[in-house]
């Protein structure tokens, strides 16, 4: 997606600034080597951070995680895959992995596939 397309898909907001504020924003943006828009967005992100996503524990529940840890080792791969399906449905970017007999959590990227959860 081109920069122009990204800009047209972004929310636009007209804003009246008090006298002198534009100059202060411009000075801050130059000091930080970014555009005035990027400076304003950085300040807003700092003041209004995105909400924390729910944890794996909140999505799956204590009982499901305890059940996973109490499952026989040979049955754990299927459990991990089933729980990862629930995490995917919840929209979280975290998944469970089973590597060398240990269960861990990972943040996934675009190239994640369910087969990456289990290491033989």
N, C-alpha and C positions, 0 to 999 in steps of 0.2 A: 504494500500500500504506500503510495507516495505521500510526501509531507503535505501537499495541498489537500489530498483526500482526508488525511488525518485531521487537518484543521477544520474542514467542513463538517466532519462528524463530531467534533468537540462541542461542548456547550459554550455558548457565547453569552456574555453578561455585560451590559453597559453599566458604568459606574461613575458617579460624580465624586471627585476627590476634593477635600478641603484645600484651601490655598497652601502651597508649599509642599504638599505631600508628594505630588508627582516628582518634584525635584529630589526629595529624599529617597524615593523608590529608585529613581534613575541612578543616583549616587551609589546606593546599595547594590543595584544590579551590576553596575560597572565594577565595583569592588569585588564582586563574586564572579565576574566574567560570564554573565548570563543576561538574557533579555529581561526587560521589565516584566513581561508576562511570566517568564520562568521564575523571577524573583517573587512575584505576587503569589504564584501557585505554591512555591516552596514555603512561604510564610503561612499560607492557608493550610497546607498539609501538616505543618508543625502544630498549628493551633487546633486543627480538626482532623486528627488521624483517623484512618478507617477503623471500623469496629473490629475487635479481635474475632477471628472465626472460631466456631465451637471446637473444642478439643476432641480427640479421638475418643476419650473416655465419655464425653458428653454425648457424642453421636452413637456410640455402640453400647454404652452402659457398663457398669462395673461387672455385672454378671457375665456378659459376653467375653470380656477380657479375662476374667478368672477362669472361665470355661476353657478358653484357648490355652492358657498356661497349664491347666490340669489335664489337657487332652494328651493321649498317648502320642509319642513322637511321630509314629507312622501316619497318624490321622491329622497332624498339624497342617500339612500343605493345603489340604482341602478346606480346613477352617480358615486359614489365612486368606485364601482366594475368595471365600464366601464373605468374610468380613470386609475385604477390599471392595467388593461389589457394593456393599452398603455404604462405604465411605465415598465411593464414586457417585452413588445416587444422591448423597448429601451435598455433593459439590465441593468437598474438601480437597486440598492438594497434598494431603498426607496419606500414606499407605503403610501397611504392615509388610515387613519382609521376614523371610525365614532363611537365614544364611548360617551354615555350619551349626545347625541346631539351635541358633539363638534368634529370638524374635526381636525385631527392631522397627522403629518408625523412620520413614524417609519422606522428604518433600519431592514430589514428582515434577517432571518437566514435560515438554511436548512429546518426547519420544518414549514415554512410559508405556509398557505393555504388561498385561497381567502375568505373562510368563517371567517377567523380571522379578517378581516377588519371591520366587522360590529358587534356591540354588541347590542343585542335586548333591 
